[in-house]
Amino acid sequence: MSITAQLRDSVRLPGGDALVNGYALESRSGWARRTLIRNGHELEVYDLDELFTGETAPTAVFPVPWPGWDRGVDSVSPDAAFAVFSGQRAVRAVSSAGETLWEYRHSCWGPAFGHSHTGDEQEVCRGLEHGSCRVSDDGRLVWAHVVVGVHDRDWDDWHECWVVLDARDGRELAQLRLDSAAAGSHHVSHPDGIHVGLCIGMGQDGILLYWARWDGEKLTSWDLNDGMDRILTDVHPDHAGFLTVEHYGTDVRLHMLDGTVLATGAPEAADGKDPAWWDYGCGFVDGGTVIATTVDADEDSERAVRHWLLDGRTLEIRGTPTYPTGANGSYVRPLGDGTWLTYDSTSETLYRWSEPAS
């Protein structure tokens, strides 16, 4: 079934592809949405709703502490007073004036065993491996995925950790040792403002998924890695579970917070013949609707990415959205408020869509 999407807003936004094909959009409890776009040696922060009303100037701009390092997933405080950067050898909080507020040093993400450093903080070591960080919804904590240990002293002492830091001074409050060897990671804040998810991609070795909360004294965590191998993509806007996609795209699932599976959705080939698989572009348009993308086995660029609307409770396919602007090969970013984003790289235009009004 074809469902004609209704164009709600559009704005020209160079670099906006990171919103639909990356982690440049931060949604927080209350559904405040900020856009984080790297522009040269600066991180520009935009209010998404203001962008669509014509306010195209960033609400805040932060100097990037390591201009040569373009990996890691960074985060900005709810009031945009500071940004926290996930570096190759440190997590650093920076004010909009460029002042370093604090730094949490950790081991190097570079994969070479026993490699040394020159002492220049701008040195970027070989490798694409990286961690991520996330400022809590109340602005009091920073969650960070880091490396601990010394490569050239004791290989057995080198491991990855999930740490909770005090956002005021970077002091470590808690640490959870992880059984991972990351290629990269990302965080997801639960809309309840308490729980935080961490998804770690390990390339061909699979995916690890954790949830945790900090009550001011104790870190409580649980992993969902017993045969799951699933990518964390989104959390229900009304707290009614979270979505994952299987590592190789065989299905999408809705889970309770403890990992219990509530529903499973299988991909459908557009022509009924060629196999397809879900991509990681998947999330809640609103409480009753999920939008997801498939990648067809046919690698024809005009057919590669397709959008599907699913029932938010059963994950059964309801139909495929079609767009008045023509064919859309973009990935998608649902916003949880009844709308979703696509991006046209040719015109550098960000679009916001909804289903047609009933």
C-alpha positions in Angstrom: 0.0 0.0 0.0 1.3 3.4 -1.0 0.9 6.2 1.6 1.5 9.8 0.3 3.7 11.7 2.7 2.7 15.2 3.6 5.5 17.8 3.4 5.5 19.8 6.7 8.7 21.8 6.5 12.0 22.2 4.6 15.2 24.1 5.1 18.6 24.2 3.3 21.1 22.8 5.7 24.6 22.0 4.5 25.9 18.9 6.4 22.4 17.9 7.3 22.9 14.4 6.0 24.4 13.6 9.4 20.9 14.0 10.9 19.5 11.0 8.9 22.7 9.0 8.5 24.6 9.5 11.7 24.2 10.7 15.3 23.9 14.4 14.8 20.4 14.7 16.3 20.0 14.6 20.1 16.4 14.0 21.4 15.8 14.4 25.1 12.9 13.9 27.5 10.2 16.4 26.6 11.3 15.9 23.0 13.7 18.9 22.8 15.7 18.3 19.7 19.1 19.7 18.9 21.2 19.3 15.8 24.9 18.9 16.1 26.8 19.6 12.9 30.6 19.5 12.5 31.7 22.5 10.3 35.4 22.6 9.9 37.0 23.1 13.3 33.7 24.0 15.0 30.6 22.1 16.3 27.5 24.0 15.4 24.3 23.5 17.5 20.9 24.2 16.1 17.4 24.0 17.5 15.5 21.8 15.0 12.2 23.5 15.5 13.8 27.0 15.1 15.5 25.8 11.9 12.2 25.1 10.3 10.8 28.5 11.3 13.6 30.3 9.5 16.1 30.7 12.3 19.2 29.4 10.5 21.9 30.7 12.8 23.3 28.2 15.3 22.2 28.6 18.9 25.7 27.8 20.1 29.1 27.1 18.5 31.9 25.1 20.2 35.5 24.9 19.0 36.5 21.3 18.3 39.4 20.4 20.7 41.1 18.0 18.3 40.4 19.2 14.7 42.2 16.2 13.2 40.0 13.7 15.0 36.7 13.2 13.2 35.5 10.1 15.0 33.6 9.6 18.2 30.1 10.7 19.0 29.9 14.0 20.9 27.1 15.6 23.0 25.8 19.0 24.2 24.3 19.9 27.5 20.5 20.5 27.6 21.0 24.3 28.0 23.8 24.3 25.3 26.2 25.8 27.9 28.9 23.2 27.2 29.7 20.4 24.8 31.4 17.2 25.6 33.7 15.7 23.0 34.7 12.0 22.7 38.3 12.0 21.7 40.9 9.4 20.9 42.6 9.7 24.3 40.2 11.8 26.4 36.7 13.0 27.0 36.7 16.8 27.2 34.0 19.4 28.2 34.3 22.7 26.4 32.4 26.0 26.8 31.1 28.0 23.9 34.0 30.4 24.5 36.4 27.7 23.9 37.5 27.2 27.5 38.3 23.7 28.6 36.1 23.0 31.6 37.5 19.6 32.4 39.2 16.6 30.8 38.9 12.9 31.6 42.0 11.1 30.2 41.8 7.5 29.1 43.9 5.1 27.0 44.2 5.4 23.2 41.5 4.0 20.9 44.3 3.3 18.4 44.4 -0.4 17.7 48.2 -0.9 17.2 49.7 -2.9 20.1 52.4 -1.0 21.9 52.2 2.2 19.9 53.7 5.4 21.5 52.6 9.0 21.5 54.7 12.1 20.8 53.1 14.1 23.6 51.3 16.4 21.2 47.6 16.3 22.1 46.7 16.9 18.5 48.4 13.7 17.4 45.9 11.3 15.8 46.9 7.7 15.9 46.1 5.1 13.2 42.7 3.4 13.4 39.0 4.2 13.0 37.9 2.8 16.4 36.1 5.3 18.7 33.9 5.7 21.7 31.0 8.0 22.4 29.5 10.2 25.1 26.2 11.6 26.2 25.2 14.4 28.6 22.2 13.3 30.7 18.9 14.9 30.2 19.2 16.9 33.5 22.7 18.0 32.6 24.3 16.6 35.7 26.1 13.5 34.3 28.2 12.5 31.3 28.1 8.9 30.2 31.1 7.9 28.2 32.4 4.7 26.5 36.2 4.7 26.9 39.3 2.6 26.9 41.3 1.8 30.1 44.7 0.2 30.4 48.1 0.4 28.8 48.8 -1.3 25.5 52.6 -1.6 25.9 52.6 -2.9 29.5 50.0 -5.5 29.9 47.6 -6.5 27.1 45.4 -8.2 29.6 45.0 -4.9 31.5 43.6 -3.2 28.4 39.8 -3.1 28.3 36.8 -0.9 27.5 34.6 0.7 30.1 31.4 2.6 30.4 31.9 5.4 32.9 29.6 7.9 34.6 31.2 11.3 35.1 30.1 14.4 37.1 29.3 17.0 34.4 30.6 19.8 36.6 34.2 18.6 36.9 34.6 15.3 35.0 35.1 13.3 38.2 34.4 9.6 37.7 31.4 8.5 39.7 31.1 4.9 38.5 32.8 2.5 36.0 31.5 -0.7 34.4 34.0 -3.0 32.7 32.8 -4.1 29.3 33.5 -7.3 27.3 33.8 -5.5 24.0 36.3 -4.6 21.2 34.6 -1.7 19.6 34.7 -0.3 16.1 32.4 2.4 17.4 29.5 3.1 19.7 26.5 5.4 20.4 24.3 6.3 23.3 20.5 6.6 23.5 18.7 8.4 26.3 15.5 6.9 27.5 12.6 9.4 27.5 12.1 8.8 31.3 15.3 10.8 31.8 16.8 8.1 34.0 17.9 5.2 31.8 20.7 5.3 29.2 21.4 2.8 26.5 24.8 2.0 25.0 25.2 0.2 21.7 28.7 -1.0 20.7 29.4 -2.1 17.2 32.3 -4.6 16.8 32.3 -5.0 13.0 32.0 -8.7 12.0 32.2 -9.7 15.6 28.7 -8.4 16.3 26.9 -5.9 18.5 26.7 -5.4 22.2 23.8 -3.7 24.0 23.6 -2.4 27.5 21.2 -0.3 29.6 22.0 1.4 32.9 20.9 4.0 35.4 22.7 6.0 38.1 20.8 6.9 41.3 23.4 9.1 42.8 25.1 6.3 44.7 24.9 3.1 42.7 25.3 2.2 39.0 22.7 -0.4 38.0 23.3 -2.0 34.6 22.2 -5.0 32.6 23.3 -6.3 29.3 21.1 -7.8 26.6 23.8 -9.8 24.8 22.8 -13.4 25.2 22.6 -14.2 21.5 21.0 -10.9 20.6 23.5 -9.2 18.3 21.2 -6.3 17.7 21.6 -2.6 17.0 19.7 -0.2 19.4 17.9 2.3 17.2 15.2 4.1 19.2 13.0 4.3 22.3 9.2 4.5 22.4 8.1 8.1 23.1 5.7 6.9 25.8 8.4 4.6 27.4 6.7 1.5 26.0 9.8 -0.3 24.9 12.7 0.1 22.5 13.6 -0.9 19.0 16.5 -3.0 17.7 17.5 -4.2 14.3 19.4 -7.5 13.9 23.0 -7.1 13.0 22.5 -8.2 9.4 19.0 -6.8 9.0 17.0 -10.0 9.2 14.3 -8.4 11.4 13.3 -5.5 13.6 12.1 -6.0 17.1 10.2 -4.2 19.8 11.5 -5.0 23.3 10.6 -4.2 26.9 13.4 -2.5 28.8 14.5 -5.9 30.2 14.9 -7.2 26.6 11.7 -9.2 26.4 10.5 -9.3 22.8 7.1 -7.8 22.3 6.9 -7.9 18.4 9.0 -8.8 15.4 8.8 -7.4 11.9 10.3 -9.0 8.8 11.4 -7.0 5.8 9.6 -7.2 2.5 11.1 -6.9 -0.9 9.5 -4.2 -3.0 9.2 -6.4 -6.1 8.3 -9.5 -4.1 11.4 -11.3 -5.5 14.7 -9.7 -4.6 15.6 -10.3 -0.9 15.9 -7.2 1.3 17.1 -6.5 4.8 16.4 -3.8 7.3 18.9 -1.1 7.7 19.6 0.8 11.0 17.4 3.7 9.9 14.5 2.8 12.1 12.4 4.5 14.8 9.1 5.8 16.1 7.2 8.4 14.1 4.9 8.4 17.1 3.6 6.0 19.6 1.6 4.0 17.1 3.9 4.1 14.0 7.4 3.0 13.2 9.3 4.0 10.1 12.1 1.8 8.8 14.3 1.4 5.8 15.3 -1.6 3.7 18.3 -2.1 1.5 17.5 -4.3 -1.5 19.9 -7.0 -2.7 19.9 -5.2 -6.0 22.5 -2.6 -5.6 21.1 -0.2 -8.2 21.5 3.1 -6.4 18.0 4.3 -7.3 16.5 1.2 -5.7 18.8 0.6 -2.8 17.0 2.4 0.1 13.2 2.1 0.6 11.0 3.4 3.4 8.3 1.5 5.2 5.6 2.4 7.7 5.0 -0.2 10.4 2.4 -0.6 13.1 4.1 0.6 16.3 2.7 -2.3 18.4 2.9 -5.3 16.0 5.6 -4.1 13.6 3.4 -5.3 10.7 4.0 -3.4 7.5 1.3 -0.8 6.8 2.6 0.6 3.6 5.4 2.6 1.8 5.5 6.4 1.9 5.7 8.2 -1.4 7.0 11.7 -1.6 5.6 14.7 -3.7 9.1 15.8 -4.3 9.8 12.6 -6.2 11.9 9.5 -5.5 13.6 9.7 -2.2 16.7 7.5 -1.6 17.5 9.2 1.7 17.8 7.5 5.0 15.2 8.6 7.6 15.1 10.1 11.1 11.8 9.8 12.9 11.1 12.5 15.6 8.5 10.8 17.8 6.0 13.6 17.3 4.3 12.3 14.2 7.0 13.4 11.8 10.2 12.2 10.2 13.2 13.7 8.4 14.8 13.0 5.0 17.7 14.8 3.4 18.4 15.6 -0.3 22.2 15.8 -0.6 22.0 17.4 -4.1 20.1 20.4 -2.9 21.4 20.2 0.7 17.8 20.3 1.9 16.4 18.8 5.0 12.7 17.8 4.8 10.2 17.0 7.5 7.2 14.8 6.7 4.1 13.3 8.2 1.3 11.0 7.2 -1.6 12.8 5.5 -4.2 14.3 7.8 -7.2 12.0 8.2 
